[in-house]
Structures are given as C-alpha cells and as structure tokens.
C-alpha cells in the first residue's frame, strides 16, 4: 500500500515538473542574475571599500580557477566574469562552477564491473597484436585500456546509416532475447517506433526475460507519459529515470544528462550510436528535413563492453540486479572476424580526464592521409580545433560534415564562430543539404573509426554521460566511409567567402552566445 502511494506521489511530481520545470529554471537563473547585478551596482555606489574587498576576493577566486585542472576555455570565461563582475561572478560560480556538481547528484560511487583475469589477459594480448600491426592505434587503445576499457576481438560489427533499417534490425534481435535486455536512452518518445518496440518487450517480459531500462528525465520530459511509464512497469519492465528535473531544480543540476544510447541483448548483441527511440529518427515524421543518423551493432565478445557500462550506471542509480554480475556475461563465443573493437564511456565524474575528447584528438592528430567527421553541433576546445587545423596544414584531407538545417539556431550560430579558422587552414566543411545530420562519427585513414553518442561540443565532452566504440582495422570502417561518401554527395561545400559574408550583428550575437554557452 505504501509503495503504491509512493509511486502515485512520484507520478504526480513528475506530471507537475513536466509543465513547470523548464520555466522555473529559466526564472531562477534570471532572478539570480538580476539580483546579483543589482547588488553589484549598490555595493559599488554605496560602499567602495567593501566593493574593493570583493574585487580582491574575486581576483583570488579567478587565480584559483586558473590553477585548477580543466578546460582552458571554461576557465577563461569564469575568470573574465569573476574579474569584471566579482559579486555576480562569485555567486554564479558557486551555483554553476565552483564545486563539481555532478558528484552531488544521487549517484552512488560504483567501480567498473570487474573483468575476469582471463579476459584482462586476452585484452592485453589483443592490445599487443594491434600495436604490432599499427603502433599508432596501439597507443590509442593502450590509453583507453589504462582506464579499464578493454580491447576485444571476435566481434562482428554492422553499420546502420538509416534509422528505419536500424529499428528493423533492433526489433528482430529483441525478439530473440532469451535472458535479458538492457536499454539506456536519452530520448524515449512515444510513437509508432516505440509501439513496435514495446510490444516486443512486453512479450519477452511475459516469457521471463529480464528487462532493465534507463531514460533521461530531461530528454523524455514531454515525450514519455506517466501512463506509459506505469504500463512499462506493470508489464514487468524495470525502469529508472536519470536525474529527475523536479528533484534537482533548486540546485541547477539539470545540465548533467545521460546522453548515452545503448541496447544490450543477452550480453552477445549490443547497439549504440546517435539514434534515440523516436519516430523522427526513422523519418516517420519530418523534423528539420531528412534526419540523417547512424548506429552500429556489435555481435560477439565486444557486446559485453556495453553491457558493463549499463550495469555500472544502473548500480550508480541505486538499483540492483536479481543475479550476480557473471550471470549477464555472454554464454557463447563470438565469431572469428577481422579487426578489433573497444567500447568506452565518458562523463562528468571523470573530469578533467575526458576519454572521448582525448580519443577525438588522437584520431585527428594520428591521421596521415584523411580524417572525416560527422557532428550535429560544433563548439570545441582549442585542443580539438588546433588538431584539425594542424592536420589540414600537414596535408591531411580533413572533412567535417554538419547539418544544413539546424535544430537549434542559437547553437548553430555558436558553431559558425569556429568555421572561419577551419576553412582558412584548408578544412573542408560539408553542409548536409537534405536536412539535419545527427550522426556522431570519426574515420581516420580507412583504418580506425569512432561511432558513438558524443557531439563535438562542450556539453558532450564535459557535462554529459556518453559512450562510443572505437574500431581498428575492422570491415565496419569501410561501411562508415561509404556512408560518409554518400553524405558528401548530398551536401554542398561551405566556403570561406560565404562565412565572411555573415552580418556584423550575427557575428556579435554568435560571440556572446559562445561565451554564455561555455558558462552554462
């Protein structure tokens, strides 16, 4: 009875938050800025000595920001705010940037799922074999292995450059689940795609298959109803909502999101990539023209790498499994295939160590002939920007594929501030003419590729929980290249002359938005 009352109360809170959370967040931020600016003005006019002390304190805090590890752009923006407006800066810094807020979320400190000693030894052997074949990619794999992201062989990979094909394949493999299904998505939206998936999940749950699902609250806030959540739980599906907005609204923690997209079936089949669960991802509804996305399926040993990431997050959210960890390991050997794969993750708890951003930099810097990238958003650190420019100056064929039709116009304006420098150094920028490209991928020298959930921006690199898979000398690298060639065939080449024709007002607004984006 008490449990039912609690669930009813939880549903009521979520229903209220869905309508008011974003508005309350905006009002809270505006109120804080208005009050602190007024306080700054009054102190400066009425108490110059006190204001001088505050300026000194602001300078001390700015020095501390400079000395701590982390993003140079992020530190510079806070230092400018602290020195120019010390009162406003210090209050906002305490709210948004002072301590590592992600650690204050209700996430339990859970170590990675333990790897068997035999598998550790096998990963070491794989890493040595890759290093012999390609010392460059061996170094990248060693960097990730040091962070307990293991290198796998015996894994068949299939690439999907179309959402409809991805969902058909996903549903077919979900029907074959015998032991368990894990699903973790930033967006899980009701619609025809979800109806088809949910029908399969209900059928599998009725046959005793364990099903665990994690959804991000912000991503699903207006797209997954309480009635559907209740129907999922009544069907025997375990559902956990990541970072409920109503729970953390008073502490402005809504920035920290679970942006991962993972499905694992019996520890043997796993999917990840840019595709969320929603009709627009299959182009069953039109948003921003044609929606171009990508995903990859792992079949074999490497699928366990994504299963382990899900299991750690499930435990961090305070949940448990009905069986021991070993129960969820694959129960058959993977197929003998060419190449290697390495699933890994990133998140704010790692900061300032950012494995995904580091992998991007190493892929770009290590490329000798070509490096192609797809991303819906672009707002990167100097290290990524500089790596792209240096590679292009060194004669590497660097190509960046971005949307022609943006889904967030202000974010698109911020991205424009970076493109001029890239174009001057010879980076080719392709705008996907049919619509919106949401795929997140990198391909280097037709030898290594990254497919994952990470956008090339501050939020993905610094604030979100993300995942990706690196492939080395695997056939899927060629599949990705073929899809990238199709994207460029349907895109138009963006020129430096076009970039320079932007209006003065647009340039100024974009620069201000860029600074605000770093603060937030």
N, C-alpha and C positions, 0 to 999 in steps of 0.2 A: 504493500500500500504506500509506504513512504517512498519507495523507488518510483512509483507511478506519479506521485505528487512532485517529486524532484524533476522527473522528465517533463511534466506539464509546465513547471516553472521555467525550466531551461528553454522549452519551445517558446514560451511567452516572451522571455528575454530576447531570444533571437529574432522573434517577429517584430518586437519594438525596435531592436537595433538595426534591422534591415531598412527601416524607414527613416531613422534619425541619426545613425552613426556618422555618416559622411558629413551631414550638415553640422552636427555638434563638433566634429573635429575641425572643420573649417572655422566655425565661430570661436572655438577655443584658441586656435592659432591667431586669428585676427585680434581677439581680445588681448592676448598676451603681447602681441606686437604693439597695439595701441597704448596699453598701459605702460609698457616699458619705455616707449618713445616719449610719452608724457612725463614719466619720471625722470628720464634723461634731461628733458628741457627744464623742468622745475629745479632739479639739482644744480644745473649749470647756471641758472639765473639767480637762485637764492642762496646757494652755498658753494661758492667756488672752491673753498678749501676741501670740502667733502668730495666734490667732484674730482678735484685733483688727486685725492687719495684713491678714488675709484678708478681713475685713469691709470694710476700706478699699478693697482691690482689687476686691471685689465691687461696691462703690459706683461705682468708676471705670468698671468694665465696664458697669454699668447706665446711667451717663451716656452712654457711647459708643453703647449700644443706642438710647437716646433720640434722639441726634443723627443717627443714620443714617436714610436713607430707608426707607420700607416701611410695612407695615400697622400702624396705631396699636394695634389690639387685640393683635397679635402682639408688638409691642414692650412694651406694658404688662404682659403676662403674664410675659415674661422679666425685666423689671425687678423685679417683685414677687418672683420666685423668687431672683434674684441678691441682693436686699437682705435677704430673710428667711432664706435658707439659702445663704450665699455659696459654701461648698465644693461642695455638691451642685449649686448653680446654675451655677457656672463649669465643672464637669466636664460636666454635661449640655449646657450651652451650646456647649462645644467639639465635642461629639458631634453635636448636632442643629441648633444655630442659629448657631454662630459664623461659619463661612465658608459661602459659597454652595455647598452640596454638589453641587447639580445640575451645576455646572461641572466637578466632579471625576469625573463619570461618563465612560465611554469614548465620548463623543460628540465628533466632530470639528467644529471651528468652520467651518460651511459657510454662505456667504451665501445669500440667497434666489435662486431660479432666475431668471436675467436675463430681463427683459421686453424685447421688441423696442421700439425707439424709436417705431415707428408705433403700437404698442399703448399705450405710455405717453401719446402724444398723444391717442389715442382715449379713454383713461380720463380725461384732463384735460377733454376735450370733454363726456364724459358727466357729469363732476362739475359742470361749469358749467351744463349743461342741468338737472340735478337741483336745483342751487342756485337757478336762476331759478324753477323750479316750486315749490320748498319750501325756503326758506333754512334752516329748522331741520334737516331731514335732509341738506341740503347740507353743513352744518357737521360732522355726524357722519361722512359719507362722506369729507370732507376730512381729518378726524382719522385715519381708517384709511389713507387713501391716502398720507399722510405717512410711514406705516410700511410702505409698499410693498405694501399690499393694494389691488388695483386694482378699479375700478368697471366693471361690464360691462352691456351691453345685449344684445339679440338672444339671449336665453336663455329658453326655456320651462321653467317650474317646475311640478312635480306634487307635491302633498302626500299623505302617507300617514299616516292616524291609526290604522292597524291593522297589526300585524306580518305577518299572513298575506298581506295584499294587497301589502305591501312586498316580501316574499320572492318572490312570484309575478312581480312586475314586474322585480325584480333578476335572477332566473334567466333570464327571457325576453331581457333585454338582454345578459346574459353570453353567451348562445348566439350572439348576433350579433357578438361581438368578432372583429375581423379582424387587429389589430396587437398590442394589449397590454391587460392587465388589471392594475390596481393595487388592492390591498386592505389596509386597515390597521384593526385592531380590538382593543379592549381585551379582549374575550372572544370566543374562537372555540371553541365547545363542540361536541363530537361528539354526533350525534343525527340525527334524520330531516331537519332543515333542512340541516345540513352535508352529509349524504349526497347530497342533491339538488344542492347547490352543487358539491361535489367532483366528482361525475360530469360536470358540465358543464365544470369547469376541466380535468379530465383530457382530455376530448375536444378542447377548444380547444388545449391544450398540444400534443397529438398532431398538430394541424394547423398548428403553428408559431407560435401566438400566445404572445407573451412574457407571463409571469405572475410578478408580484412581490407577496409578502405579508409584512406586519409584524404580529406579535401580541405583546401584552404578556405577560411571563412570569407576573406575579402573577395577572392576570386569567384565564390559561389553565392555571394551575399544576396543578390537579387535573381539568381538563376536556378537555385535549388530550394524548393519549398519545404516547409516543415512537414507537410503531409508526405512528401516523398522520402524525407529522412525517416519518418515513422514507418513508412511502408518497407524501407530497406531493412530496418531493424526487426520488424515483425516477420520478415522473410528469413531471418537468421543470419543476416549480414552484420558484422561488427563495423561500425562507422565511428571515426574520430575526426573532429573538426579542429584544424590547426589555428592557433592564435585567434580565438573569438574576438571580434571587434568590440563587442559590448564589454568584455572583461577588461580590456586594456585601454579603453578610450581615454580615461583620465590621465594615463601616463604616456600618451602619444607613442604607443608601440606598434601602431598599425603598419609602419614601414617594413617590419620584418615578416616576410611572407614565405610560404612553402611553394616555390615555383617549379617543383620537380614534376615530371610526368613519367610514371613507372607502372608497368604491369608485369607481374611475375606469375607463372603458372607451373606449379609442381617443382619449382627450382630448376627446371630444364629449359623453359621457354621464357623469354623476357623481352619487353619492348621499352623503348624510350625515344625521345626526340622532341620536336616542338609542338606536337599535336595534343591538344586538350580534348576532353569529351564534350562535343557540341556540334550542332548542325552546320555552323559556318565553316568548320574545319573540313567538312566533306563537301562544301559548296552546295548544300541543300537549301541554304538561304544565302542571299548575297549581302556581304558587308565589305565595303571598300573594294569593289570589283572582285576579280577572281582571287580567292585565298590560296596562296601557294605555301605549302608546308612540307615537312619531311619527318620521317621516323625510321627506326631500324629495329629489326627483330634479331635477338640472339638465341641460338638453339644449341645447347651443349653446356660445356663447363663454365663459360663466361656468364651465363644467366645467374649463377649463384652470386656474382659480384653485385648485381642489382637487388637480389633478394636480401643480401646482408645489409644494404643501405636502407631498405624499407624496414627491416626488423629493428635496426638501431633507432630509427625515427619513431616507430611505434612504441618502443620502450621509453624513449625520451619524453613522449607524451603521457607517460604514466600508465600505459597499458601493458598487458602481459599476454603471453600465448598459452594455450592449453597444453602444449607439448614442449619438450626440450628443444634447444636450437638445432641439434643434429637431425631431428625429425623432418626439418624443412629443407635439408640438403637434397640435391638431385639423386635419384635412385638408379640411374643408368649412365653409362659413359657417353661422352659427346662424340660427334662424328670426326673422323680424321680429315682436317681441312688445312688449307694454306694460310699462313699468317698468324697474327696474334691480336688479342683484344684486351683492353684494360678499362673496366668501368671504374668511375670515381665520382666524388661529390665535392661540393664546396658550400660554405655557409658562414654567417656572421660570427659563429663561435670560433672559427678558425682565424679570424683577423688578428694580425695583419698578414698571416700566411694565407694566400689565395691560390689554391691549386689550379682552378680553371683559368684564371687570368694568366698565371705563370705558364700554363700549357699553351695558351694562345701565343704568348710572346715567344716561347721556344719553337713552336711550329713556324712562325713567321721568320724568326731570326735564323733558323736552321735550313730554310728552303734555299736551294741552289738554282732552280730553274723557274719554278712557278708556285704561287700560293693564291688560292681562290677562297673567298669568304662570303657567306650569306648572313645577313642580320636584319631584323626589322628596325632596330634602333642603334644609334651610334653616339656614344658620349663616353670616351675612354680616358684612361690615364695617359700621361706623357710617355710612359714606357711602351704602350701598345702603339700609340701614334708614331713615336720615333722609330720603332721596329719596322713598321710599314714603310715609312719614308726611306730608311736606310736600305731596306731590301730593294725597293724600286730604284734607288740611286745606284745600287750594285748590279743592276741589270736583271733582277728577278722580275718575272711577269706577275705583277700584283694586281688582282682584280677584286673589287668589292661590289657585291650585289645587294641593292636596297630597294625598298618599295617606291613606286611612282605615286601611288595613292596611300597617304599615311592614315593610320587610325587615330593618332594623337598629333594634332597640328603643332602644338607648342613644343612637344618633344622633337618633332621633325625640324623645327626651326633651330633648336639647340644643336642637332646633328649637323646642320648646314655650316655652323661655325668651324667645324673641323675639316670640311671637304676641300677648302681652298688650298691648305697646306699639302694635303694628299695629292691633289691634282698638280700642283707645282713640282712635286717630286716624281711625277710620272705614274702615280697610281691610277688605274682605270676604274671609273665608277659607272656601274650599270644600274639604271632605274627600270625596275620591272614594270613594263607598260600595262599589262592586263589588270594590275591591281596591287594587292598587298602581299608582300613576301614575309612570312613569319618563320621560315626555316633558320636554324642556327647551326652553322657548319663551317669547317675549315678543311681544305685539302692542300697538301704540300707535296710537290714533286711526284705525284701519282704513286706515292709510297706510304704516306701517313695521312690519316683523316680523323677529324673530331666531329661527332654528331651528338648533340645534346639539347639542353633546355636553356642555355645561358645566352642572354642578349649581350651585345657589346656595349654595355653601359655601366654606370656606377652602381645602380641598384642591383643588377645581377651579380656583379663582381664583389660588392661589399655587403649588401643587405639581405639578399635572398638565399634560401636553400636551393641549390641547383644540382644537377647531375649530368654526366656526359660519358661517352665511351670513346676511347682512342683505339684506332685500328692501325696496325702496322703490316704492310705487305699482304693485305687481305684482298680478295676479289671485290669486296664491297666498296673499296676505294675507287675502283673503276666505275662502279654503278653510280656513285656520288658524282664523279666527274661528268658522266654522260648527262645526268640531270642538270648539273651546273651549265653545261654547254647549251641545253635547251632553254634554261633561264635567260642566258645571254642572247640567244637567238630571238627571244621575245621581248628583249629590253632595248632601251636606247642609251647610247653613250652620253654621259653628262660631261660637259666641257667646262674648262676654267673660265671661258668668256661668259658662259651662262651664269656661273657662280658670281662673277664680278658685277653682273648687271642687277643684282639684288638692290632694293632701295635702301637708302640710309636709315629709314625708320625700321625696316625689317632687320637690318644688321644690328641696330642698337637694341631693339627688343629681344633679339636672339641672344645677345651678350648678357643682358640682365637675366633672362630666363636660365642661361647656362650657370650663372653664379647661384641662383636660387636652387637649381637642381642639385648642385653639389651640397649645399647646406642641408637639403631635405633627404 
